Amino acid sequence: MLGLMQDRPLLISSLIEYAAQYHPQQEIVSRTIDGGTVRTNYAQVHRRARRLASALAGLGVAQGERVGTLAWNTHRHLELYFGVSGAGVVLHTVNPRLFPEQIDYIINHAEDRVLFFDPCFAPLVAQLAPRLSTVTHYVAMTDRAGTDALGLAGQLPSLLCYEDLVEAGSEDYAWPQFDERTASSLCYTSGTTGNPKGVLYSHRSTVLHSLKACAFDTFGVSADSAILLVVPLFHANAWGMPYACAMTGAKMVLPAQHLDGENVYRMLRDERVTFSTAVPTVWMMLFQYLDAHPELDPRSLGLKLAGVGGSAAPAAMIQRFEQQFGARFVQGWGMTETSPIGVISTLLPKHQALGTQEQLKIKLKQGRALWGVDLRIEDDQGNALPHDGQAFGRLKVRGPWIASAYFKAEHGALDADGWFDTGDVANIDADGYVQLVDRAKDVIKSGGEWISSIDLENATMGHPAVAEAAVVGVPHPKWQERPLLVVVRRPGQDVSAAELLDFLAARVARWWVPDDVAFVDSLPHTATGKLLKVKLREQFKDYVLPTAQDPIQARSNAT
């Protein structure tokens, strides 16, 4: 017997419709690329998103086709979030921090029909355009004067102006209704092992994920919230925050690319932000700014909740937010494939009686699963391990907002029992708290971004003076972790560290280039000939990078 309840599809368009109807004047504040400020609201975002959807249809973009973006967190990018997906078209947010070859691959693999881009990315787009075989229209996310000032009319086929496109769309456009399992957005992984892989979200998964993001025991997003979206809109849908804000009518503050300590402080202060999440690097830049201005009182900001993801939060960060800002601090774990929220570190009622240090030990763990997310750890033979806080194994997840396969992949991404292998190694205690132990594939996290040690090693091996190379992550005061290149020279060769780093700079993304090079006589190997990175990490755990000694100085000690 089925229940006698109405069956309405869970669609992203319903979120912005709700916000426009019940919170029309709630403010959305956006910094612009050139440093200005635009103030809009949900009613205006809804109106312009409908115009965009209408204009895309006029360009011949059909439901299910992909529309790409190379853009920062601005009001225009937010309009695309709802205008593209609401029309049944797939929004493909491209990470501009990847190096051009990866961006080239991603856009072609996604088969984007239209590419929207911020003016600051115009040189990159002009460089890539000859190789982008499926893009038929390029849209500069600015007004007519800004588009003309780019001087790209002769270089890009069908270059359009964003504001002209919005103006050409119909305000009478009605959101189409379709199956809630329809694809809504597409994000690619960082390509730490091989080419980046596409994660294709659905309207249903996105709305369900948003409901949990709003829950009190997650982030507690509500109409009383003022949320600074530090996490980029190209990072797993900004952790779902744009949708959660629209679902509740929360105020949004969009910082564009202005994430230095001073700008973050001013936005927190001027917009009376109550909640923000960020990778540790952004919070550390804020701390550095406050340290340089002791006359400023962090508690006066009124920040109630601060969150971190992308990298584990150090104890000092948690303590500083709680003691100096008077804010509750939470960290979480997730990945592109989990939409991304998988676990959140919040205390249980029984923990309230514990001392500060005992509570801190719990807060340092990645957290407990949300409703909808099942967790499991396994040994290498696929056997389930106990949740006793001691046994550790491969962390696997499943749930309604967890990926089942990668876009255009030949095979699914789940095991025979329907679990997704995260690639992380973790333990889980009796209360369900996850503690990450290591990354199964030696990926390096730097400022919330992933760096592939394998790709760096392969690139280094292209130098004629290198016999063998390994890359490991070592601690860094600003970026949490940075790559250290460990090299065995070929006999008779005398290549310097500076030469090797310059060699890599021409072959990988600039921010991937290791901070230093250590030369050794030999590298440790396993019995099967693989690099023994556990031993390397132990050997270099106390290594002090030149950039750690002086963050302004880059590679000056490389000789």
Helices and strands as residue ranges (DSSP letters): H 12-22, E 27-31, E 37-41, H 42-58, E 66-70, H 75-86, E 90-93, H 100-110, E 112-117, G 119-121, H 122-128, G 129-131, E 137-140, H 144-149, E 159-161, H 162-168, E 183-188, E 198-202, H 203-214, E 226-229, G 236-240, H 241-248, E 251-254, H 261-270, E 275-278, H 280-292, G 298-301, E 305-308, H 315-320, I 321-325, E 328-334, G 336-338, E 341-344, G 349-351, H 356-363, E 368-369, E 374-378, E 392-398, E 420-428, E 434-439, E 443-446, E 449-452, H 453-460, E 466-476, E 480-489, H 497-505, G 510-512, E 516-519, H 533-539, H 546-549
